[in-house]
Amino acid sequence: MEIPTHVNYLLEAARCAPSADNTQPWRLRWDGVTLAVGYDAARAGNVTFAPENPATLLAMGALLENLRQAAAAAEIQLERIEHPVNEYFRMKVSSDSPLPAGCADHPLFYRHTSRLPFRADPLPAALSGWLSEQCEGAARVTVLGRPPEISRVAELVGQASAIRFRTREITEWLGRSLRFTPSEVATGDGLDVETLHLPPGGRALLRLIADWRRMETFNRWGAYRLLAAIEAKAVSNASAIVAVASAGGHSGAFNAGQLMERIWIELNRQGLSVQPFYVVSDQLFRREEGVLPEGMAHLGDSLAGGAEDVFGLSGQKLYMLLRVGFPRRAPVKSRRLPLSSICEA
């Protein structure tokens, strides 16, 4: 089936959405009338979060935000309709006119992650105010810009990372997502190591710790503390930390994903760099599910108490932290899978 131009435009917008370790777990299906979004278990099932995990729902919410922004820019009508239980959503798509000139230059196509050092100048007051006002359904934003606030968030990231680097499942996912060679990068998914801000010897270290048996051995010597400190230090280098919180459940995560993507697109449009940190949210959700590594429940409890103090969650769930600052240099941008790998018509 030939895909119409306006639908192809929407598909290109969808594939630009962010996902955990750039795994792009979605499967897009166009049947001539509707565009459906599901989970590609065959491709992503053993390398990233499960279909109903908050991280996956967050990514699907971001994809939905891209579709809506792209459709609004191109005067395409989207109507959300009922869908089977194995899909996240289904949209009826229609358009009465050719694509407007310039719609392919929408800011969503230029959204990107930067893991490089930032200039940590304060955010403009108008931008900080705009961020604080943003919401989507149950999702809301907290902007932390004072140095003591940012330092406290860095401490939480360090605590969460210390758990993360002692979790076998996460370590093995990381190992499967890393892309070291040009041929590996050319696949279009995963983490190109060139997009990471690595110290001298960083590549070799990543190759070593990607194997859980080695990582477990290194951890006996405190390797997880060093890695957690590196993560925390990166967070400290920020103009602000933007926290996205929302209600629990399917709709709360979708709201958070839409809001996160909207903010991220606008920050990049205004010339700021953004790095997402899911590690605190991940450990908090794992704590709720009772799947933290053995002997670390008390660390999860301490993390939960700290997150409540810093973000004032009041029953909401923390879904994402965005490290925001002014770029010192342009980052290497992650590639995306070709449409043929994520879409069927």
Stockholm file with secondary structure:
# STOCKHOLM 1.0

chainA/1-345         MEIPTHVNYLLEAARCAPSADNTQPWRLRWDGVTLAVGYDAARAGNVTFAPENPATLLAMGALLENLRQAAAAAEIQLERIEHPVNEYFRMKVSSDSPLPAGCADHPLFYRHTSRLPFRADPLPAALSGWLSEQCEGAARVTVLGRPPEISRVAELVGQASAIRFRTREITEWLGRSLRFTPSEVATGDGLDVETLHLPPGGRALLRLIADWRRMETFNRWGAYRLLAAIEAKAVSNASAIVAVASAGGHSGAFNAGQLMERIWIELNRQGLSVQPFYVVSDQLFRREEGVLPEGMAHLGDSLAGGAEDVFGLSGQKLYMLLRVGFPRRAPVKSRRLPLSSICEA
#=GR chainA/1-345 SS CCCCHHHHHHHHHHTTSCCGGGCCCEEEEECSSEEEEEECHHHHTTTSCCTTSHHHHHHHHHHHHHHHHHHHHHTCEEEEECCCTTEEEEEEEECSSCCCTTGGGCGGGGCCCCCSCEECCCCCHHHHHHHHHCEETTEEEEEECSHHHHHHHHHHHHHHHHHHTTCHHHHHHHHHHEECSHHHHTTSCSEEGGGSCCCTTHHHHHHHHTSHHHHHHHHTTTHHHHHHHHHHHHHHSCSEEEEEEECSHHHHHHHHHHHHHHHHHHHHHTTCEEEEECHHHHHHHHHHHTCSCTTCHHHHHHHHHHHHHHHCCTTCEEEEEEEEEEESSCCCCCCCCCHHHHEEC
#=GC SS_cons         CCCCHHHHHHHHHHTTSCCGGGCCCEEEEECSSEEEEEECHHHHTTTSCCTTSHHHHHHHHHHHHHHHHHHHHHTCEEEEECCCTTEEEEEEEECSSCCCTTGGGCGGGGCCCCCSCEECCCCCHHHHHHHHHCEETTEEEEEECSHHHHHHHHHHHHHHHHHHTTCHHHHHHHHHHEECSHHHHTTSCSEEGGGSCCCTTHHHHHHHHTSHHHHHHHHTTTHHHHHHHHHHHHHHSCSEEEEEEECSHHHHHHHHHHHHHHHHHHHHHTTCEEEEECHHHHHHHHHHHTCSCTTCHHHHHHHHHHHHHHHCCTTCEEEEEEEEEEESSCCCCCCCCCHHHHEEC
//
